C-alpha cells in the first residue's frame, strides 16, 4: 500500500475511534435508566468488537474471535458453570430453544437473563460493524452524530439522566471527528506537505476552538426553560392524565421511594412483585417515614444502614421483649423481572437465611435495603420470624410516657397545618381515656362519616392546600395513602406518636410455578397492585403497633385479650346502613382484583412485568440485523449472482448479469450519466480500475443486443471477465 494510502487509513481510524467514544455515550446511561448491570464488561466487549472490525481480518476469523469474546463475557457475567470445559453446548441449545419459543409467543418477561444478555451482546456486535461501515467505508458520520445528540437530549428530558456533561463530550467528539474527516478529504487531494505537519496545523486550532467553545457554553449563564415541561403534555395527549389529577398525573401503583408528593389517581399494575410461602398471613413491611410536609412524607435523616450477615439478628426493635411471640418461618421468591431496592419482611422478622442476600439494615426506620439493584437476590431467601401478638389489656394499661426525643420526633406536624385538623383530632379522641382507645377511635372514624375508597377521580391538593386537610374536609375520597396519612396526622395532632409505613399486603393465594411450596406453609402471589401503606402507633412498654384505617383492609397484627384462648383480630365496627355499600365496594374490588390476578398467574404470572428493555432489545436486534443485511446487500448479492449466473447460459442471463454490474458500479459511485453511451461509460470504468475488462464485456453485450448473435458462446468467453470485474467492484 502506498505511503499516502496508509496515512489516509490512519486518519480514517482516528475518526473511527471518535465513533467508538460516541457510542460509549449511548451505553453510559443504561445503569441509571435501567437495571442493566456489569456495564464495564459491555464496554470492553464493544471495544473488542470495534478493534476486530478495524483490523480487517478474514470474515471467518473475525467471526470466531467475536464469538469467543461473547462466550467470555457470558461466562464472566452470568454462567455459574464453565462454558469452555463444561456442558456449554447443551446449555446454549436449551437457552436458545426455550427463549425462541417465548419470543414468538410474545412472552418477553419470561426471557432468561442469559438469553437477554446474549441478545444485548449481539446488538453491540452489529452496532460495531455498522459504525465501521459508516465511519470507514461509507464515510458518513453526520447521521450518527445527529442521532447521538437526539439520544442524549431525549434521555435528559424524559428520564432522571443528567445530559449536561455528556452533551459537552458529544459536542467536542463530534466536531473533532467532522474536522478530521474534512482534513482527510483535503489531504487526499494534495501532496505538498507531509501528514504530521498538516495534521498538526489542522487539528491544533480545531481542538483549541472546540475546547474554548465547550468551556464558554458550559460556564456561561443560561436562561431558564422557555417551554413548558413536555411530559405532562404527552401524558395528557396519550390519555394517562386528566384535569382532576392536577400536577400529580396518573401514577402506576407499586412500591416507590419518593413519597414527597402524594395524591391523584393511579392505574392498577398486576405484574408480580414476588412470591411468598409463609406459616402466617400478614403484611410485608418495607419502609417508614417520619416527617409530614403537608404534601407527603419524607425522612428526618438519610437511611444509615448497618451491614449484617446471613443468620445474624437484624435488631429491628419494632416491639419490646415482653410481647408474646410465636415462631414462624417465611420464604420469599423474588421476581427477577421486578427488582426492588428493599427486602420485604413480615412483622417479627429476626434474621434472613440465604447466601445471595447482600443487604444492610437501618433499625430505626425498619429498612432492609440492598446496596444496589444488581445485588438484589435472584434466589429465594428464608426469613425467621417471631410473630408478635399484642395484648389489648396491656395496650390499654400502657402509661403512655415515652422519652422526649421519640415524642417530639413522631408528633411532628408542619406549622401550616390548618387548625380544623387539630380540632377534629380533639373531637375524635376527646372522650377516650387511653392511647389505644384513642388510636382505635381514629382508625374507626374513616369507616363512617362518608369516606370512600377509590383509586380513580382522586383529586390532587392545590399548591397552597394541605394533603390531609383536603382529604378530611373536602373530597373524603382516596386510597391507602390518603387514609394512612390522615390517621397519622390526626394522632399526632392528639399528641400521640405515630408514623407512616409502607410495603405490601399479603397478596392473593397462589404459588410460584417454578418451585414447590413446603407443606406446612401457605403460598401467595404478591403483585404491584398489593403495594400498600398503613400506620404504626408507639406504645412505650410495647413498641410500634400497626393499625389499618383504610376501608376494606384488615389490621395485619394479631391482638389477644386475657380471656381469649386463642388470638383474634378485632374487626372494624359495623358500618351504619348507609355506609354498608360504601364499605363493601373496596372489598368487592379487592376480591375482583384477586380473582383477576389469580387467573393471570395461571396463564403467565410475569407476563405483565415487561420492562421496556425486554422487548426493545429483541426488536432492536431484528432491526439492526435487517439494516445490516441492507447495508451489505451488494456483498451477499454478488456472491449469489456469481454462483447463479456462472452456471446459466442464455441471452436473458447475460442481460441480467450486465444490468446487475451497472447497479453495483452505480452503488460504488460510478453512476452512468444521462446521455452517456455504454462504450463511453465502459471507458470511464476501465480508467478507474486500470484495465479494459468493462470495454471487452460491453462489446460482447452490444453484439448480443444489436447484432442478435447467440449469447451462449459469447457468455462463456465473457463470464470470467464479468466475475473478475464484479468481484473487483464489490471489494
N, C-alpha and C positions, 0 to 999 in steps of 0.2 A: 504494500500500500504506500503511495507517495506520502512524503512528509506532510504536505498540506492537508491531505485527507485525514491523516492521523490527528493533526491539530484540530481539524473540524470535528472529529469524533470526540475529542476531549471536551470541546465546548458543548456539544450536544449532551454529553454525560453530566456536565455541570448543571445544565438545565434539568436533566433527569433527576439529579439529586434534590433540586428545588421541588420537583414534583413529589418526591418521597416525603419531604418535610411538610409540604402542603397536605398530603394525605394523612400524615400523622395528626394534623389538626382535626381531621374527621374522627380519629379514634379517641382523642383526649376526653371528650365529653361523656363517653359511654359509662364510665364509672359513676358519674354524677346523675345522669338522667335515666340509668337503667341498672339492672342487677348484674351487669357484666363484671366478672372478676378476672384476676390474672391478666390485667391489661399489658404489663411489660412483656409477657410471653407472646401476646398477639402482635405487639410492635416489633419484637425480634423476628417473629415469623414473617411479617410483612417485609422487613428489611432483607431477610434472606431471599424471599421471592424476587424482590427488586434487583438484588445483586445477581441472582441466577439469570434473570432476563437480560441484564446488561452484559453478561459475559458471552452471550450469543453462542451457547453450546448447542450441540446437536439436540433436536427436539426430544428425542427419546432419553438422552442423558439428563437434560433439564427436567423432564417429567419425573424421572426416577428420583432425582435429588430432592425435588419438591415433595414427592410422595414420602420419602424418608423423613423430611423435615416435618411434614404433617403428622406422621406417626410419633415422632419425638415429642411434639407439642401435646398431642393427646395423652401420651404416656405421663408427661410431667403434670398436666392439669387434672386429669380425671382418672386414668386407669390405675386400679389397685394391683392388678397382675402385670407381669412383664409382657409387653407387646412383642418383644423381639424373640424371646425364648419360650414364651408361654403360648397358650392357645388363641393367638390373636386372630387367626383366620376364622375360627368358629365364632369368636366374639364379634368380629366385623360382620360376618354373614348374618348373625342373629340380629344385630342392631339395624342393619340395612333392611332386612326383611320386615321386621316389626314396625319400624318407623315409616317406611314407604307406604304401608297399609294405612297408617294413621294420617299421612299426608293426603292420600287420595280420598279418605273419608272426611277430611276437614277437621280432625281432632288434634289441632296443633298443640293444645295444652298438655297432651299426654306424651309428646315427643321427649325422649330421654335426653339428659344433659350431654351424653356422649355424642348423640346424633346432632343436636343443636350446635354444639361446638364444632363438629365436623363441617356442618353447613357454613358456619361463620368463617372457618379456615378456607373453604373453597371460595367463598366470596372474596376474601382477601387475596387469594391466589389469582382469581380472574381480574381483580382490580389492578394488581401489579402488572399483568400483561397489557391490559388496556391502556394504562398510563405509559408504559413503554412504547406502545404503538402511537399514542397521541403526542408524546414528547420527543421521541427519537425518529420514528419513521414518518408520521404524517406532519410533524412539526406544527401541531395545532394545540397550543397550550391555553389559549384565551378562554375557551369554553369551560375548561376545568377550573380555571381561576375564578370565573364568574360564579360557578356553582359552589365553590368554597365560600365565597363571600355570602351568598344566599344562605348556605347551610348554617354558618355561624350566626347570621342575623336572625334566622328563624328560631334557633335554639335560645338565643339571648332574649327573644321576645316572648316565647311561649313556654319556656322551661326555667328552672332555677339557675341554669348555667349562665355564668357571667362571661360575656363575649368581649369585654372591653380590652383585655390583654391579648387574646387570640386574634382579634381583628387587626391589631397593630402588627403582630407577627405575620399574618397573612398578607398584609399590605406590603411589608418590606420584601418578603419572599417572592411575591407575585411580580412586583415591578422589577426586582433584580432579575428574575427569570426572563421576563419580557425584554429587558435590556440586553442580556446575554444573547437571547435569540436574535435580536436585531443586529447585534455585533457580528454574530455568525454569518448572517446574510451579507453584511458589508464586507467582512473578511473574505468570504467566498468569491467575491467579485474582484479582488485586488491582491497584489503580491509584492507590494513595495516595501512593507515593513514586516519584521518578524512578529510572531504571535505574542510572545511575552510583553514586548514593548507596547504593541497596540492594545492588548488586553488591559494592561496597567493604565494606559491613557484613557481607556473607555470605562473600566469598572471603578477606578478611584473616584472620579467626580460623581458617578452614578450612586455609589454607596454613600458618599457624603450627603448627596441630595436626599436620598431615602431616609437616612438616619435623622437628618435635620427636619424633614417633613414629618416623620413619625413623632419626634420629640415635641415639635410645636403642636401637632394635633393632640398628643396625649396630655400635655400640660396646659394647653390654652383653656380659658373658661368656656363653658358650654351652656347653651340655652337649655332650659327645662323642656320636657317633651311638648311638642307643638300639637300633637294629635292625641286624641283620647286613647286609652288602653283598648287595643283591638279584641282582647279575649272576651270581655263581656258582650261586645257586639256580635262576635261569632257565635257565642253561646246562645244569644237571643235569636239570631237568624236560624240556628240549627235546631231550635226548639228545646234547648236544655236550660233555658232561663225564662222567667216571666216577670211581669210588672210587680207582682206581690212579693217576689223573692228579694227585692231590694238589691243591696250591694253584695249580699251573700251568694246569690245564684243558687242553682240546684246542685247539691252535692250527692256523691255516691256513698251510701252507707258503708262503714267499715272502720277498722281501727286506724287512727291517725295520731300524730304527735301534737299538732297545732290546734289548741282549743281556745285561742285568744279571741276569736270572733264566732260566736255561736248564733244559731238561728237560721231560719229559712227551711224550705222543703228539701227532701232528698229522695233518691230513687233506690229501690231495693237492689242488692247485689247478692245473689245466691251462690256465688262461687265459694268453694270450700276453703276455709282458712286453715283448719286442721281437723284431725280425727282424734277421738279420745276413748279410752277404756278406763272406767273408774268403779270403785266399790260404793261410792256415794255420789248423789247428784248435787249440783251446786254451781255457783258462778265461777268463772275463770278470771282471776284478778290480774291486772297488768300494770296499773299506774294510779297515782293520785296527785291532785293539785291543791294548793293551799291558799292561793291569792285570788280573790274575786275582784275583777276590774270594772264591773258594770257592763262589760260586753262579753266576757268569757272568763276562762281560767288560765292562770299562769303559776309558775313556781316562785317561791321567795328566794331560791338559790338554784344553781345548776345541780344536776344529779352528780353525786360523788360516789361512784360505785367502788366497792372493795372486792378484790378478786377472791374467788373461792374455788375449791376443787371438788370433783365428784365425790360425794359421800360426806362432805363437811357440812355442818349446820349453817343455814342461811341467816339465823338470828333476826328474823323479820320483826319479831316482837309486836305482833298485832293484838295479842291478848296476854294476860298475866298467867303465872304458873298455877294459880288456884283454880282456873277454869277447867271444868271436866272435859276430857277429850276422848275420842275413840280413834284407835289406829286404823288408818286406811291406806290404800295404795292406788295410784293412778298412772296411766301411761298415755303420753301424748305422741301422736303420729303426725309430724309436720307435713304440710303440702309443699313440695319443693317449688311449685309454681306460684306460691303466695307467701313470699318471705317477709317475716316481721322482724322488728328490731327489739322485741321484748319476748321473754319466755313467759308463757301463761301458766298460772298455778292456782289451785283451789285454796280456800281458807284452811289454815292449819299446816301449810307446807313446811316441812322440816329441812329437806335436802333433795338434791337431784342425784340420780344414779345413772350416769351414762358418760362414757368417754368422749363422745363427739361434742358434748356441751362445753363450750368455752365462753364463760359469761362472768359478770360481776354483779353485786347486789348493793343497793342503797336501801338500808333497812328503814330509814326514816320515812321515805316515800313509798316503800314497798315495791321498788322497781328492780327487776332482774333483767339486765339487758346484755345482749351480745355486743362484742366490740365493734363489729361491722356486719353488714348484711351477708358478706361472703362466709362468715363464721357461724351463721345461723344453722343449727343442726339439721342435717338432712335425714338422719336416722331417728327412730323413736327414742324417747328418754323417759325414764321411770321417776316418779315422784313419791317420796314417803310423806304421808300426811297424818297429823294428829288433829282430827276434825273437832273444832270446839263446839260445845253445847252450852249455851248461855242460860243461866237460871234466872227466871223473871223476878223471883223474890229478891235475889241478890242484886239485880239491877235496880229494883225499887228501893232497896235499903242503901244503895251507894250514896255516900255522903256528898258527892259532887264537889270535892275540893281537890284541885289539881295544881301543879306548880304554875307560877305566874307566867313563865315563858310559853308553856303549852297553851294556857288560857288566852294569852294575848295573840298568839300566832293563829289559832284556829277560831277566834271570834272576830278576825279582821273583816272590815267592810269598808268600801270606798266612802269618802266624805260626800260624794254626790248621790248616795242612795236616798231616794225620796222618803220623807217622814212617814208616809202612809204604809210603807212596808214594815217599818218598826211598829207602827200602831196595830197592824194586822197581826204581827207576831205576838204582841202582848195580849190581843184579844183571843187568839187561839190557845195560848198556854196559860193564861191568867188563872184559870180555875183548877189547874193541875198542880199537885204538890211535889212530885219527884221528877228527876231528869228523864227517866224512862217514860213516864206518863206524858210528859210534855213532847218528847220525841214522837210517841205514838199518836198524839193529838195532831201534830203537824203532818205525820205520814197519812193519817186518815182524812185530813182536810181535803185532799185532792180527789177522794172518791165521792165527794159531794160538791155542792156549790157550783155546778155547771161546767166543770173542766172536762175536756175531751182529748182523747189520744188520737193524734192524726199526724201523718208524715207528709201530706200534700197540703198546699194552700196555707202553709205556716208562715206568718209574716216575719220580717226582719226588723228589729227596732231601728228607729231613725237615729241619726248621728248623735243627737243630744238626749236620747232616750235610754233608760236602763233596761237591760235584757230581762231581768226577773220582774221588775215593776210592770213592764209591758205585758208579760205573760199572766201575772196575777190579777191585773185590774182591767185589761183591755181585751186581749184575744182569748185567753183561757183555752188556747189550742196549742198543742205541741206534742213532743215525744219525750224520750227519756232524758235528754239534755235539759229540756225545759223543766220537767218535774223535779229532777235531782238537784239542779242548780237552785230552784226556788226553795226546796226544803232546806238546803244548807244555809241559804241566806236568812230564811225565817228563824232557824235555830240559832244562828249567830246573833241575829237581832234580839233574840230572847236570852242572850248571854250564855249559850250552850256551845261548847267546842264541837265543830263538825268539819268534815272535809268531803270533797268531791272525788269520786272513784270511778274508774272506767276499766273495761275489759270485755268479756263475752258472757252471755248466758250459757246454760248447759248445752244448748243445741237440740237437735232432733235425734231420736233413736235411729241408729244406722251404723254400719261398720265400714272400715277401710277394706275395699275389695281385694287388696294385695296382701293382707295379713289376717291372721285368725285371732279373735278376741279370747282372752282367758275365760274359763267357765265361770269363775267367781266374780266377773266384772260385767257391767252394762256398757254397751258401746254407743257412742254418739258421733254425729256429724255436726261440726260447728262451722257455720258459714259466715261470711262477712255481714249478712243480714242479722246475725246474732250479736253484733257489736252493741255494747250497752253501757250505760252509766248509772250509778246509784250513789248512796250516801253512807258514810261511816260517822257514828257519834262516839265521842270519847267518854268512857266511864273510868274514873281513876283507879278503882280496885278491880276492874275487869279488862280494860283495854279498849280497842276500837271495835265497835259492834255495828254490823251492816243493817241498813234499813232500806226498804223499797217503796218509794212513793208513786212510781209510775203505774197508771191504770193497766190492769191486765197482767201484771207480773207479780210473782210471789217472792217473799223475802228469802234470800239464799241461805240464811243461817237457820240452825236448829235451836229452838227455845224449849226449855223444860220448866216445870213447876215442881215444888217439893212434894205435891200429892200425886204427880204423874208417875206411872210405872214405866212409861216409855216416852221418849222425846216427841214433841209435836211442833208443828209450825203454825203459829197463830194466823188465822185467816182475817182478811180485811172485814170491817164491819159491813153488814148487809146494806147495799145501797138503797136509797129511797126508791119507791116505784118509778118515779120519773127519771131516775138515774140508771135503772137496770139496763135499758137498751144501750145507753152510752158506755157503761162498764163492760157490756158483753161484746161491743163492737171490736175493741182491740184484741180480745180473747179469740173471737172468731177469725180475725185477721191473722193472729199468730198461728192458729190451727191450720188455716188455709196455706200459710207460708210453709209450715212444717210439712204438710202433705206434698206441696209442690217441690220442696227441697228433697223430700224422700224419693219422689218419682225421678227427679233429675239425677239423684245419686244412683238409682238402679240402672239408668242409661249410661251416664258418664259423669262421675261426680266432680270431675275437674274441668269439664268442657267449657264452663263459663269463666274459668280463671285464666283466660288467654291474655297474656301480656302482649302488647303490640309487637314486641321484638320477635315473638314466637311465630308470627305469620309474615312479618316484614322480611325477615332473613330468608325464608324459603322463596318468597316471591322475588326478592332481590337477586337471589342466586339464579332463578329461572330467567329473569330479565337480563341479567348480565351474561348468562350463557347464550341467550338469543342474540344479544348485542355482539358478543364475541364471534359467534358464527357469521353475523352480518359483516363485521369488520374484516374477517379473514376469508370472506366468501370466495375471493379470487384465487386464494391458495388451494382450498379444497376442491373448488370447481375446476381448476386447472388440472389437478390430479385426476379428477373424474373424467374430464373430456379427453385427456391424453389417453387414458385407458379405453374409453369408448370409441373415439374417432380413429384410433390407431388400428382397430380391428375391422371397422366398417369400410366398404368400398362402394361409393355411389356419388352421383352428382349432388344430391341433397346433402350428403355428409360433408362434402368439400365446402359447400356454401356455408353450412352451419359452422364448420371449423374456422373458416376465414372470418365470418361475422363475429365469432367469439373473440378471435385475436384482435379485431378492431376495438371491441368493447374493453378488452383488457388493456390495450395500449392507451385508450382514452382515459381509463381509470388511473394510469400511471402518469398522466399529464401530457400525453401526446395525442390530443384530440384532433381529428381531421377537420380542417377548416372548411367553411362554406365555399363551394365553387372549386375546391381543390380536387384534382383528378387522383385516381388511385396510384398512378405512377409517380406523380409529384409527392404524394403522401408517403409512398414507399421510399423515395429518396431521402425524405426527412428522417424516417425511422432508421435507415441504413447509416446515415450520418451520425445519429445519436448513439447507435450501438456499434459502430465501427466495422460493419460487414455489409454484404449485399444480399442477405437472406430474404429480406422483405421484398426486394425488387424481383428476385427469382420466383418467389411464391406468388407475387401479384401477376407476373407474366403468365404463369400457369393458370391462375384464376381467370384472367382475361381470355385465354384461349378456350376455356370451358364456357365462359359466359357469352362471348361474342362469336366464336367460330364453331360452336356446337361440337367440339371434339369430345371423345369419350373421356369421362373423368377418372375411370378406374386406373388406367396406366399412368395418367398424369399424377393422380393422388399417390400412387405407390412411389413415384420418384420424388414427390414433394413432401411426403409425410415426415421424413427425417428433418427437412428444413423447418416444417411447421412446429415439430416438437421442440427442437433446439431454440427456435425463436420465442415460442410461448413460455418455455422454462426460463429463458433469459429475461423476458419481460416480467414474469411473476416473481423473480428472485428479489 
